[in-house]
């Protein structure tokens, strides 16, 4: 029962894009590991850019700086 957690910044990921991610990950696990698609769980978490940091600063600050 694979569980995949995808985290992205909350910057306009569409419902269609999320559907493609879920299907693509499910298909990949089926094709590569032989997993039953009915037992594959995919969760997409959208994180505010104020709550995601890299290099000691938030993504919000990085985006503002350019």
C-alpha positions in Angstrom: 0.0 0.0 0.0 2.3 2.8 -1.2 1.7 6.3 0.1 3.2 9.2 -1.8 3.2 12.8 -0.4 3.8 15.6 -2.8 4.5 19.1 -1.4 4.3 22.2 -3.5 4.1 25.8 -2.8 0.6 27.3 -2.9 1.0 29.2 -6.2 -1.8 28.3 -8.4 -1.5 24.6 -9.1 -4.7 23.8 -10.9 -7.1 20.9 -10.2 -6.2 19.5 -13.7 -2.5 19.5 -12.8 -3.2 17.8 -9.5 -5.2 15.1 -11.3 -2.2 14.6 -13.7 0.2 14.3 -10.8 -2.0 11.7 -9.0 -2.5 9.7 -12.2 1.2 9.9 -13.2 2.5 8.8 -9.8 0.0 6.0 -9.6 0.9 4.8 -13.1 4.6 5.0 -12.3 4.3 2.8 -9.2 2.2 0.3 -11.2 4.7 0.2 -14.1 8.0 0.2 -12.1 7.1 -1.7 -8.9 4.0 -3.6 -10.1 1.8 -2.0 -7.4 -2.0 -2.3 -7.7 -3.3 1.2 -8.5 -6.2 0.6 -6.2 -3.8 0.6 -3.2 -1.7 3.6 -4.2 -2.4 6.7 -2.0 -1.3 10.1 -3.3 -1.6 13.2 -1.2 -0.8 16.7 -2.4 0.0 19.3 0.2 0.0 23.0 -0.8 2.3 25.0 1.5 2.1 28.8 1.8 5.4 30.3 0.7 5.8 31.9 4.1 6.0 28.4 5.5 8.6 27.0 3.1 12.2 28.0 3.4 15.4 27.4 1.6 18.9 28.9 2.2 17.8 30.5 5.4 14.9 32.5 4.0 11.2 32.0 3.1 10.1 31.4 -0.5 8.1 34.6 -0.2 11.2 36.6 0.5 13.1 34.9 -2.4 10.2 35.6 -4.8 10.2 39.3 -3.8 13.9 39.6 -4.2 13.7 38.0 -7.7 
